[in-house]
Amino acid sequence: MKVQMAQIKKILYTTDLSDTSLQAFSYAVSLANCYKASITILHVMADDSDIEPFLMNVLDEDQIQALRNRHHAEAMETLTGKRRANVFAKEAISQFAEDVKTDFGSLSLDMDEVLVLRGEPAKKILEVSREHKHDLIVMGTHGHGIIEDFLGSVARKVTRQASIPVLSVPLMK
Protein backbone atom coordinates (compact mmCIF):
# COMPACT_ATOMS: atom_id res chain seq x y z
CA MET A 1 0.00 0.00 0.00
CA LYS A 2 1.36 3.39 -0.96
CA VAL A 3 0.92 6.22 1.56
CA GLN A 4 -0.26 9.49 0.06
CA MET A 5 -0.07 12.99 1.50
CA ALA A 6 -3.35 14.24 2.94
CA GLN A 7 -4.94 16.97 0.86
CA ILE A 8 -6.71 19.35 3.22
CA LYS A 9 -8.02 22.48 1.52
CA LYS A 10 -11.32 23.06 3.34
CA ILE A 11 -11.81 22.59 7.08
CA LEU A 12 -15.19 22.60 8.79
CA TYR A 13 -14.80 23.78 12.38
CA THR A 14 -17.90 23.21 14.48
CA THR A 15 -18.54 25.03 17.70
CA ASP A 16 -21.07 24.94 20.49
CA LEU A 17 -19.17 27.91 21.99
CA SER A 18 -17.95 25.82 24.93
CA ASP A 19 -14.40 25.79 26.30
CA THR A 20 -13.83 22.46 24.57
CA SER A 21 -14.84 23.77 21.17
CA LEU A 22 -12.69 26.87 21.69
CA GLN A 23 -9.74 24.61 22.35
CA ALA A 24 -10.54 22.64 19.19
CA PHE A 25 -10.39 25.90 17.25
CA SER A 26 -6.65 26.17 17.90
CA TYR A 27 -6.24 22.81 16.13
CA ALA A 28 -8.36 23.96 13.21
CA VAL A 29 -6.29 27.14 12.88
CA SER A 30 -2.99 25.24 13.13
CA LEU A 31 -4.02 22.70 10.52
CA ALA A 32 -5.37 25.42 8.24
CA ASN A 33 -2.06 27.22 8.48
CA CYS A 34 -0.02 24.05 7.80
CA TYR A 35 -2.11 23.03 4.79
CA LYS A 36 -2.99 26.56 3.63
CA ALA A 37 -6.63 25.56 3.96
CA SER A 38 -9.71 27.70 4.51
CA ILE A 39 -11.93 27.34 7.57
CA THR A 40 -15.71 27.39 7.69
CA ILE A 41 -17.12 28.02 11.17
CA LEU A 42 -20.41 26.27 11.91
CA HIS A 43 -22.61 26.71 14.96
CA VAL A 44 -25.80 24.68 15.08
CA MET A 45 -28.51 25.82 17.46
CA ALA A 46 -31.05 23.26 18.56
CA ASP A 47 -34.50 24.70 18.01
CA ASP A 48 -34.96 25.21 21.74
CA SER A 49 -31.49 26.60 22.49
CA ASP A 50 -30.65 30.08 23.68
CA ILE A 51 -27.46 31.62 22.28
CA GLU A 52 -26.80 34.32 24.85
CA PRO A 53 -25.40 32.17 27.69
CA PHE A 54 -22.83 30.72 25.29
CA LEU A 55 -21.71 34.14 24.07
CA MET A 56 -20.00 34.80 27.39
CA ASN A 57 -17.42 32.15 26.41
CA VAL A 58 -16.33 33.92 23.22
CA LEU A 59 -17.07 37.64 23.60
CA ASP A 60 -16.48 40.13 26.35
CA GLU A 61 -19.33 42.10 27.91
CA ASP A 62 -18.61 45.26 25.86
CA GLN A 63 -18.80 43.31 22.60
CA ILE A 64 -22.05 41.65 23.63
CA GLN A 65 -23.53 45.00 24.65
CA ALA A 66 -22.50 46.55 21.33
CA LEU A 67 -24.25 43.73 19.49
CA ARG A 68 -27.35 44.17 21.64
CA ASN A 69 -27.43 47.87 20.88
CA ARG A 70 -27.04 47.38 17.12
CA HIS A 71 -29.44 44.50 16.79
CA HIS A 72 -31.84 44.75 19.71
CA ALA A 73 -34.94 43.83 17.74
CA GLU A 74 -33.25 41.05 15.78
CA ALA A 75 -31.60 39.72 18.93
CA MET A 76 -34.89 39.56 20.79
CA GLU A 77 -36.58 37.80 17.90
CA THR A 78 -33.70 35.35 17.58
CA LEU A 79 -33.44 34.66 21.30
CA THR A 80 -37.17 34.08 21.65
CA GLY A 81 -37.20 31.77 18.64
CA LYS A 82 -39.46 34.03 16.60
CA ARG A 83 -36.88 34.55 13.89
CA ARG A 84 -35.23 31.84 11.84
CA ALA A 85 -32.34 33.97 10.59
CA ASN A 86 -29.82 33.99 13.41
CA VAL A 87 -28.39 37.45 12.77
CA PHE A 88 -27.29 38.07 16.36
CA ALA A 89 -25.55 34.69 16.76
CA LYS A 90 -23.90 34.92 13.34
CA GLU A 91 -22.50 38.37 14.05
CA ALA A 92 -21.28 37.26 17.48
CA ILE A 93 -19.43 34.28 16.01
CA SER A 94 -18.06 36.49 13.22
CA GLN A 95 -16.73 38.86 15.88
CA PHE A 96 -15.12 35.89 17.62
CA ALA A 97 -13.46 34.88 14.32
CA GLU A 98 -12.09 38.40 13.87
CA ASP A 99 -10.73 38.38 17.43
CA VAL A 100 -9.02 35.05 16.74
CA LYS A 101 -7.40 36.41 13.58
CA THR A 102 -5.86 39.10 15.78
CA ASP A 103 -4.72 36.53 18.36
CA PHE A 104 -3.03 34.46 15.64
CA GLY A 105 -1.54 37.58 14.03
CA SER A 106 1.49 35.92 12.44
CA LEU A 107 -0.60 33.22 10.76
CA SER A 108 -2.42 33.81 7.52
CA LEU A 109 -5.90 32.66 8.36
CA ASP A 110 -8.46 32.17 5.59
CA MET A 111 -11.97 32.20 7.05
CA ASP A 112 -14.26 30.84 4.38
CA GLU A 113 -17.58 31.68 6.02
CA VAL A 114 -19.53 31.65 9.27
CA LEU A 115 -22.72 29.62 9.35
CA VAL A 116 -25.32 29.62 12.12
CA LEU A 117 -28.03 27.06 11.52
CA ARG A 118 -30.90 25.57 13.47
CA GLY A 119 -31.57 21.88 13.74
CA GLU A 120 -30.11 18.65 15.05
CA PRO A 121 -26.36 19.35 15.37
CA ALA A 122 -24.88 16.06 14.07
CA LYS A 123 -27.21 16.00 11.09
CA LYS A 124 -26.49 19.65 10.16
CA ILE A 125 -22.71 19.18 10.54
CA LEU A 126 -22.79 16.20 8.17
CA GLU A 127 -25.01 18.05 5.67
CA VAL A 128 -22.73 21.10 5.60
CA SER A 129 -19.59 18.98 5.26
CA ARG A 130 -21.05 17.20 2.22
CA GLU A 131 -22.62 20.26 0.57
CA HIS A 132 -19.48 22.40 0.92
CA LYS A 133 -17.10 19.53 0.12
CA HIS A 134 -14.94 19.88 3.23
CA ASP A 135 -11.87 17.70 3.63
CA LEU A 136 -11.81 17.60 7.44
CA ILE A 137 -14.15 18.28 10.37
CA VAL A 138 -12.64 19.65 13.59
CA MET A 139 -14.77 19.65 16.72
CA GLY A 140 -14.54 19.54 20.48
CA THR A 141 -15.79 16.57 22.41
CA HIS A 142 -17.31 16.45 25.88
CA GLY A 143 -17.37 13.67 28.45
CA HIS A 144 -20.71 14.07 30.16
CA GLY A 145 -20.97 10.65 31.77
CA ILE A 146 -23.26 7.64 31.53
CA ILE A 147 -26.24 9.38 29.95
CA GLU A 148 -24.05 10.96 27.29
CA ASP A 149 -22.42 7.58 26.61
CA PHE A 150 -25.84 5.94 26.30
CA LEU A 151 -27.38 8.54 24.00
CA GLY A 152 -24.24 9.26 22.01
CA SER A 153 -22.55 12.61 21.72
CA VAL A 154 -22.63 14.85 18.68
CA ALA A 155 -18.93 14.15 18.08
CA ARG A 156 -19.53 10.40 18.23
CA LYS A 157 -22.46 10.59 15.79
CA VAL A 158 -20.49 12.75 13.38
CA THR A 159 -17.44 10.49 13.58
CA ARG A 160 -19.52 7.37 12.90
CA GLN A 161 -21.41 8.83 9.96
CA ALA A 162 -18.89 11.15 8.29
CA SER A 163 -17.35 10.25 4.97
CA ILE A 164 -14.31 12.45 5.72
CA PRO A 165 -11.85 12.48 8.64
CA VAL A 166 -13.04 13.99 11.93
CA LEU A 167 -10.62 15.41 14.50
CA SER A 168 -12.27 15.29 17.94
CA VAL A 169 -10.46 17.41 20.51
CA PRO A 170 -11.14 16.78 24.21
CA LEU A 171 -10.88 19.55 26.78
CA MET A 172 -7.32 19.50 28.08
CA LYS A 173 -6.63 21.05 31.43
Wavefront OBJ file of the C-alpha trace (Angstrom):
o trace
v 0.000 0.000 0.000
v 1.363 3.388 -0.956
v 0.920 6.221 1.557
v -0.258 9.493 0.063
v -0.072 12.993 1.499
v -3.350 14.240 2.939
v -4.938 16.968 0.856
v -6.710 19.347 3.222
v -8.024 22.480 1.524
v -11.318 23.065 3.344
v -11.807 22.586 7.079
v -15.186 22.604 8.786
v -14.800 23.779 12.378
v -17.904 23.205 14.476
v -18.543 25.031 17.704
v -21.072 24.944 20.487
v -19.173 27.914 21.992
v -17.946 25.822 24.929
v -14.405 25.788 26.303
v -13.834 22.457 24.571
v -14.836 23.766 21.168
v -12.691 26.868 21.689
v -9.736 24.608 22.355
v -10.539 22.642 19.190
v -10.387 25.898 17.246
v -6.650 26.171 17.896
v -6.240 22.810 16.130
v -8.365 23.964 13.206
v -6.294 27.137 12.879
v -2.991 25.240 13.133
v -4.020 22.698 10.519
v -5.372 25.418 8.237
v -2.060 27.221 8.482
v -0.020 24.053 7.798
v -2.110 23.034 4.793
v -2.991 26.565 3.635
v -6.630 25.557 3.963
v -9.705 27.699 4.514
v -11.931 27.343 7.571
v -15.712 27.386 7.692
v -17.116 28.024 11.170
v -20.407 26.273 11.911
v -22.608 26.712 14.961
v -25.802 24.675 15.079
v -28.508 25.820 17.458
v -31.052 23.261 18.558
v -34.501 24.704 18.011
v -34.965 25.212 21.742
v -31.488 26.604 22.489
v -30.647 30.082 23.678
v -27.459 31.619 22.281
v -26.802 34.324 24.847
v -25.399 32.171 27.695
v -22.835 30.721 25.294
v -21.709 34.137 24.069
v -20.004 34.797 27.395
v -17.423 32.155 26.410
v -16.334 33.924 23.218
v -17.067 37.643 23.599
v -16.481 40.131 26.351
v -19.335 42.104 27.910
v -18.609 45.262 25.857
v -18.802 43.309 22.598
v -22.050 41.647 23.635
v -23.528 44.999 24.654
v -22.504 46.550 21.329
v -24.253 43.726 19.495
v -27.346 44.170 21.644
v -27.427 47.873 20.880
v -27.038 47.384 17.123
v -29.441 44.504 16.792
v -31.836 44.749 19.710
v -34.941 43.833 17.739
v -33.245 41.049 15.780
v -31.598 39.718 18.925
v -34.886 39.558 20.791
v -36.582 37.801 17.903
v -33.698 35.352 17.578
v -33.445 34.665 21.303
v -37.168 34.082 21.654
v -37.201 31.772 18.641
v -39.462 34.026 16.601
v -36.882 34.555 13.889
v -35.232 31.838 11.835
v -32.344 33.967 10.586
v -29.816 33.986 13.406
v -28.388 37.455 12.770
v -27.291 38.066 16.357
v -25.545 34.694 16.755
v -23.897 34.920 13.343
v -22.498 38.372 14.046
v -21.284 37.263 17.483
v -19.428 34.280 16.008
v -18.056 36.490 13.217
v -16.728 38.864 15.883
v -15.120 35.890 17.622
v -13.459 34.882 14.324
v -12.089 38.403 13.867
v -10.734 38.382 17.428
v -9.024 35.052 16.745
v -7.405 36.413 13.584
v -5.860 39.102 15.781
v -4.718 36.526 18.355
v -3.025 34.462 15.640
v -1.541 37.580 14.030
v 1.490 35.917 12.439
v -0.598 33.217 10.757
v -2.422 33.812 7.516
v -5.905 32.659 8.362
v -8.462 32.171 5.591
v -11.970 32.204 7.055
v -14.258 30.845 4.376
v -17.584 31.677 6.016
v -19.530 31.654 9.275
v -22.720 29.617 9.353
v -25.316 29.618 12.118
v -28.029 27.060 11.521
v -30.899 25.572 13.474
v -31.568 21.876 13.745
v -30.110 18.653 15.054
v -26.356 19.346 15.373
v -24.885 16.061 14.069
v -27.214 16.000 11.085
v -26.487 19.645 10.156
v -22.714 19.176 10.540
v -22.786 16.204 8.169
v -25.008 18.052 5.670
v -22.730 21.102 5.596
v -19.587 18.984 5.258
v -21.049 17.204 2.220
v -22.618 20.263 0.574
v -19.480 22.403 0.920
v -17.099 19.529 0.118
v -14.939 19.880 3.226
v -11.866 17.696 3.629
v -11.811 17.600 7.444
v -14.151 18.277 10.370
v -12.639 19.648 13.593
v -14.766 19.655 16.723
v -14.536 19.543 20.485
v -15.794 16.572 22.406
v -17.314 16.450 25.881
v -17.369 13.667 28.447
v -20.713 14.071 30.162
v -20.968 10.651 31.769
v -23.257 7.642 31.530
v -26.241 9.379 29.948
v -24.049 10.957 27.286
v -22.423 7.578 26.608
v -25.844 5.943 26.295
v -27.383 8.540 23.995
v -24.241 9.261 22.006
v -22.552 12.613 21.718
v -22.633 14.855 18.683
v -18.931 14.152 18.077
v -19.533 10.402 18.227
v -22.464 10.589 15.794
v -20.493 12.754 13.377
v -17.435 10.486 13.577
v -19.515 7.370 12.900
v -21.412 8.829 9.961
v -18.891 11.149 8.288
v -17.348 10.248 4.966
v -14.310 12.453 5.722
v -11.853 12.475 8.641
v -13.038 13.988 11.928
v -10.623 15.411 14.505
v -12.273 15.293 17.937
v -10.464 17.409 20.514
v -11.138 16.776 24.212
v -10.879 19.548 26.779
v -7.323 19.496 28.081
v -6.630 21.050 31.431
l 1 2 3 4 5 6 7 8 9 10 11 12 13 14 15 16 17 18 19 20 21 22 23 24 25 26 27 28 29 30 31 32 33 34 35 36 37 38 39 40 41 42 43 44 45 46 47 48 49 50 51 52 53 54 55 56 57 58 59 60 61 62 63 64 65 66 67 68 69 70 71 72 73 74 75 76 77 78 79 80 81 82 83 84 85 86 87 88 89 90 91 92 93 94 95 96 97 98 99 100 101 102 103 104 105 106 107 108 109 110 111 112 113 114 115 116 117 118 119 120 121 122 123 124 125 126 127 128 129 130 131 132 133 134 135 136 137 138 139 140 141 142 143 144 145 146 147 148 149 150 151 152 153 154 155 156 157 158 159 160 161 162 163 164 165 166 167 168 169 170 171 172 173
